[in-house]
Each structure stands twice: as structure tokens, then as C-alpha cells.
Amino acid sequence: MNKVFALAGIVIKEMYRRKDFYVLFVLAALLTLLAGSVNFFHDDKIVRYLKDICLLLIWVCSLIIALTTTARQIPAEREQRTIFPLLAKPVSRGQVILGKFLGCWLASAIALLIFYLFFAIIVGSREQSWPINLYLQAYWMQLVMLGVVIAMALLGSIYFAAPSSTVTICFILVAAILAVGGHLQRVALSEPEPLQSIVLIVYFIIPHLEWYDLRDFVVYSHDAASWIKIGEATVLAGGYAGFFLMLTWLGFRRKSLST
């Protein structure tokens, strides 16, 4: 595990050195200004609308950071040929996969935490309300969802030729799941066989990332969800992430690194 943590630390340091981290601060500042504009309105609907925009930006920006950081890990190691001395340490291919995943996940956690801190401080100072428990649940559920996305992107980076292809395809898949994943069961019931069975199989197989979206809870100031349900969702996401990581390891161990 020391080797895994060392690899994860390299990924986090890489994010600091690249422009991603500085872009993060710029985006956080823009989010702060947007949330601060709530001070100029007194209509609750406008306040909720602005909060919804802020949270949507947090989701989009965190997805972009997670995908771009993950998609370039393995291809960059192969292109720069640093993968050979890395595996000669010796470090197994499984440890490389785990280290890259952990590093990307922790880097995303840092970025996401900064977004939520800005959002909570500004909105809380304007509304004089600090639902810390709700913010923690929203943060954790989104971070768990990003774990599944990162594992998915790591799998894609093994097979797709360029990081841009991995980012594009994974972003489309995630957007499609978030948009229509929860409606597939209802759609299936209105379709004839065998299409109905096919759609139902897809519904039960895909990771339902929309279950991890607690934006409405924050926007409409609902009561916090049950931590038991949060735990169950976390275990489910961990299973999906583990499955994608296993497929990544199986593909990586058979893949030639010289091409």
C-alpha cells in the first residue's frame, strides 16, 4: 500500500503543477461571485434558481476535472516511457492502477471540497443558514459518484487511443445516465418485447449515477437523508468502481506497453 499511496501522491502533485488547479481557483471565484449576487434579490425563487446554477456548475466542473485528470494518466506514462522504470521498482500493474485511481479520486476530492466550501460560506452568509449535515451528504455522494466515473475513465484510457477520446466518450455516457438512466424502467414498460427486456436489462446493469445527485435537497433545503441510505449507496458505488477497476487491471496486464 505504500507504493499505492506514493503513486497517488504523484497524481495529486501533478494536478497542482498543471493548469487544472489554477483553473479551479478561477472557477471557484466565479461561483463565489454568482452566489454572492443572491444578496441583490429577495425573491426565494430567484435564490433557489441561483443556488441551482451554482450546484450545476460544481457538478460539471468536477466531472471535467475528474475525467481530464484520469484520462491522461496511463497514456502519459506510456508516451513518456516512464511506465518502464515504474514497473521495474518493482511495482505491479495492479498497484499502478490502484495508485492512479486513488490519486485521481483524492485530487477530485480536494477540488470538490473547495467548490463546496465557497458555496457553503457564501450562501450561508446570505441566508444565515448552515445545514452542514446536508452539505456533507451532498459532497460525499458526489465524491462517491466521481469514484465510479474515475474508474470508468481509467478503464477507457486503457483501450482508447487518445485521452480526448476517453474524456469525450465518458462524459457522454455520464451525461446520458444522469439524464435518462432513471427513466429507462418506465420507458421499457411501454415498449414491446424483446425491446422491453433489453431496456430493462440495461436499466439494472448501468450504474445509476443520478441516485447520487442531492442538489434538490440543497436547493430546496430539505431534511438530510438517512445516513444508512448514504452508506448503502456508497457500498453500491464501491462495487461498480471495483468492477471497473478489475476490468482495467485485466486489460492492462495483457496490454503491450511498447505500442
C-alpha positions as CSV (number, residue, x, y, z in Angstrom):
1,M,0.0,0.0,0.0
2,N,3.0,2.3,0.5
3,K,3.6,2.1,-3.2
4,V,0.0,2.8,-4.0
5,F,-0.1,5.9,-1.7
6,A,3.2,7.1,-3.3
7,L,1.7,6.9,-6.8
8,A,-1.4,8.7,-5.6
9,G,0.7,11.5,-4.2
10,I,2.4,11.9,-7.6
11,V,-1.0,12.3,-9.2
12,I,-2.1,15.0,-6.7
13,K,1.2,16.9,-7.1
14,E,0.7,16.7,-10.9
15,M,-2.7,18.4,-10.5
16,Y,-1.0,21.3,-8.6
17,R,1.6,21.7,-11.3
18,R,-0.8,21.7,-14.2
19,K,-3.3,24.5,-15.1
20,D,-6.2,22.4,-13.7
21,F,-5.5,23.6,-10.2
22,Y,-5.4,27.3,-11.2
23,V,-8.5,27.0,-13.3
24,L,-10.1,25.5,-10.2
25,F,-9.5,28.7,-8.3
26,V,-10.8,30.9,-11.1
27,L,-14.0,28.8,-11.3
28,A,-14.4,28.9,-7.6
29,A,-14.1,32.7,-7.7
30,L,-16.8,32.8,-10.4
31,L,-19.0,30.6,-8.3
32,T,-18.5,32.9,-5.3
33,L,-19.5,36.0,-7.3
34,L,-22.6,34.2,-8.6
35,A,-23.7,33.1,-5.2
36,G,-22.9,36.5,-3.8
37,S,-25.4,38.0,-6.2
38,V,-28.1,36.5,-4.1
39,N,-27.7,39.5,-1.9
40,F,-29.3,41.7,-4.5
41,F,-32.5,39.7,-4.7
42,H,-35.2,39.0,-2.2
43,D,-37.4,36.5,-4.1
44,D,-37.0,33.0,-2.8
45,K,-37.5,31.5,-6.3
46,I,-34.6,33.6,-7.6
47,V,-32.4,32.5,-4.7
48,R,-33.2,28.8,-5.4
49,Y,-32.5,29.4,-9.1
50,L,-29.1,30.8,-8.4
51,K,-28.2,28.0,-6.0
52,D,-29.3,25.5,-8.6
53,I,-26.9,27.2,-11.2
54,C,-24.0,27.1,-8.7
55,L,-24.5,23.4,-7.9
56,L,-24.9,22.6,-11.6
57,L,-21.6,24.3,-12.3
58,I,-20.0,22.4,-9.4
59,W,-21.2,19.1,-11.0
60,V,-20.0,20.0,-14.5
61,C,-16.6,21.4,-13.4
62,S,-15.9,18.4,-11.0
63,L,-16.7,16.0,-13.8
64,I,-14.4,17.7,-16.2
65,I,-11.5,17.8,-13.6
66,A,-12.0,14.1,-12.7
67,L,-12.2,13.0,-16.3
68,T,-9.3,15.0,-17.7
69,T,-7.1,14.1,-14.8
70,T,-7.8,10.4,-15.1
71,A,-7.8,10.0,-18.9
72,R,-4.2,11.2,-19.3
73,Q,-2.6,9.1,-16.5
74,I,-1.8,5.8,-18.3
75,P,-1.4,7.3,-21.8
76,A,1.1,9.9,-20.5
77,E,3.1,7.2,-18.7
78,R,3.3,5.2,-21.9
79,E,4.1,8.2,-24.2
80,Q,6.9,9.5,-21.9
81,R,8.0,5.9,-21.4
82,T,8.1,6.4,-17.6
83,I,6.0,3.3,-17.2
84,F,9.0,1.0,-17.7
85,P,11.2,2.3,-14.8
86,L,8.0,2.5,-12.7
87,L,7.2,-1.2,-13.2
88,A,10.9,-2.0,-12.6
89,K,10.8,-0.7,-9.0
90,P,9.2,-3.3,-8.8
91,V,5.6,-2.0,-8.8
92,S,2.9,-4.4,-10.1
93,R,0.4,-3.3,-12.7
94,G,-2.3,-3.7,-10.2
95,Q,-0.6,-1.3,-7.9
96,V,-0.2,1.2,-10.7
97,I,-4.0,1.0,-11.4
98,L,-4.9,1.4,-7.7
99,G,-2.4,4.3,-7.2
100,K,-3.7,6.1,-10.3
101,F,-7.3,5.6,-9.2
102,L,-6.6,6.7,-5.6
103,G,-4.7,9.8,-6.7
104,C,-7.3,10.9,-9.2
105,W,-10.1,10.4,-6.6
106,L,-8.2,12.3,-3.9
107,A,-7.4,15.1,-6.3
108,S,-11.1,15.3,-7.3
109,A,-12.0,15.3,-3.6
110,I,-9.7,18.3,-3.0
111,A,-11.2,20.2,-5.9
112,L,-14.8,19.4,-4.9
113,L,-14.1,20.4,-1.3
114,I,-13.0,23.9,-2.4
115,F,-16.1,24.3,-4.5
116,Y,-18.4,23.3,-1.7
117,L,-16.6,25.4,0.9
118,F,-17.1,28.5,-1.3
119,F,-20.7,27.6,-1.9
120,A,-21.5,26.9,1.7
121,I,-19.8,30.0,3.1
122,I,-21.3,32.5,0.6
123,V,-24.8,31.0,0.6
124,G,-24.7,30.5,4.4
125,S,-23.7,34.1,5.0
126,R,-26.5,35.4,2.8
127,E,-29.3,33.1,4.1
128,Q,-28.0,32.8,7.7
129,S,-28.5,29.1,7.4
130,W,-25.7,26.4,7.8
131,P,-27.1,22.9,7.0
132,I,-23.7,21.3,7.5
133,N,-25.1,17.8,7.6
134,L,-26.8,18.3,4.3
135,Y,-23.8,19.8,2.7
136,L,-21.6,16.9,3.9
137,Q,-24.1,14.4,2.4
138,A,-24.2,16.2,-0.9
139,Y,-20.4,16.4,-1.0
140,W,-19.9,12.8,-0.1
141,M,-22.5,11.4,-2.5
142,Q,-21.0,13.5,-5.4
143,L,-17.5,12.3,-4.4
144,V,-18.7,8.7,-4.4
145,M,-20.2,9.2,-7.8
146,L,-16.9,10.6,-9.1
147,G,-15.2,7.4,-7.9
148,V,-17.3,5.4,-10.3
149,V,-16.7,7.9,-13.1
150,I,-12.9,7.9,-12.4
151,A,-12.8,4.0,-12.5
152,M,-14.8,4.1,-15.8
153,A,-12.4,6.7,-17.3
154,L,-9.4,4.7,-16.2
155,L,-10.8,1.7,-18.0
156,G,-11.4,3.8,-21.1
157,S,-7.8,5.1,-21.0
158,I,-6.6,1.5,-21.5
159,Y,-8.4,1.0,-24.7
160,F,-9.0,4.4,-26.4
161,A,-6.2,5.9,-28.4
162,A,-6.2,9.4,-27.0
163,P,-7.1,11.0,-23.7
164,S,-9.5,13.3,-25.6
165,S,-11.5,10.2,-26.8
166,T,-11.7,8.9,-23.3
167,V,-12.9,12.2,-21.9
168,T,-15.5,12.7,-24.7
169,I,-17.0,9.2,-24.6
170,C,-17.1,9.0,-20.8
171,F,-18.6,12.5,-20.5
172,I,-21.3,11.5,-23.0
173,L,-22.0,8.2,-21.1
174,V,-22.2,10.0,-17.7
175,A,-24.5,12.7,-19.1
176,A,-26.8,10.1,-20.7
177,I,-27.0,8.1,-17.5
178,L,-27.8,11.3,-15.5
179,A,-30.4,12.4,-18.0
180,V,-32.3,9.2,-18.8
181,G,-31.0,6.5,-16.6
182,G,-33.8,6.8,-14.0
183,H,-36.5,6.8,-16.7
184,L,-35.4,3.6,-18.5
185,Q,-37.7,1.3,-16.4
186,R,-40.7,3.5,-17.3
187,V,-39.7,3.6,-20.9
188,A,-39.3,-0.2,-21.0
189,L,-42.8,-0.9,-19.8
190,S,-44.2,1.0,-22.8
191,E,-42.2,-1.0,-25.3
192,P,-43.0,-4.4,-26.9
193,E,-40.8,-7.5,-26.5
194,P,-37.9,-8.1,-27.0
195,L,-37.1,-4.4,-26.7
196,Q,-38.7,-4.2,-23.3
197,S,-36.4,-6.9,-21.9
198,I,-33.3,-5.3,-23.4
199,V,-34.1,-1.9,-21.9
200,L,-34.8,-3.5,-18.5
201,I,-31.5,-5.3,-18.6
202,V,-29.7,-2.1,-19.4
203,Y,-31.6,-0.3,-16.6
204,F,-30.5,-2.9,-14.0
205,I,-26.9,-3.1,-15.2
206,I,-25.9,0.5,-15.5
207,P,-24.6,2.5,-12.5
208,H,-27.4,4.9,-11.6
209,L,-25.3,8.0,-11.1
210,E,-28.5,10.1,-10.7
211,W,-29.1,8.5,-7.3
212,Y,-26.1,10.4,-6.0
213,D,-27.4,13.8,-7.1
214,L,-28.6,15.6,-3.9
215,R,-28.8,19.1,-5.5
216,D,-32.6,19.3,-4.9
217,F,-32.1,18.6,-1.2
218,V,-29.7,21.6,-1.0
219,V,-31.7,23.9,-3.3
220,Y,-35.0,23.4,-1.5
221,S,-33.5,23.0,2.0
222,H,-34.9,19.5,2.5
223,D,-34.1,17.5,5.6
224,A,-30.8,15.5,5.4
225,A,-31.2,11.9,4.1
226,S,-30.7,8.9,6.2
227,W,-27.0,8.0,6.7
228,I,-28.0,4.4,6.4
229,K,-29.2,5.0,2.9
230,I,-26.0,7.0,2.2
231,G,-24.0,4.0,3.4
232,E,-25.9,1.6,1.1
233,A,-25.4,3.9,-1.9
234,T,-21.7,4.1,-1.0
235,V,-21.3,0.3,-0.9
236,L,-23.1,0.1,-4.3
237,A,-20.9,2.7,-5.9
238,G,-17.8,0.9,-4.4
239,G,-19.0,-2.3,-6.1
240,Y,-19.3,-0.6,-9.5
241,A,-15.9,1.1,-9.1
242,G,-14.3,-2.2,-8.1
243,F,-15.8,-3.9,-11.1
244,F,-14.4,-1.2,-13.5
245,L,-11.0,-1.3,-11.8
246,M,-10.9,-5.1,-12.1
247,L,-11.6,-4.8,-15.9
248,T,-8.9,-2.1,-16.1
249,W,-6.4,-4.4,-14.4
250,L,-7.3,-7.4,-16.6
251,G,-6.9,-5.2,-19.7
252,F,-3.7,-3.5,-18.5
253,R,-1.9,-6.7,-17.6
254,R,-2.5,-8.1,-21.2
255,K,-1.7,-4.8,-23.0
256,S,1.7,-4.3,-24.6
257,L,3.3,-1.1,-23.2
258,S,5.7,-0.8,-26.2
259,T,2.9,0.3,-28.6
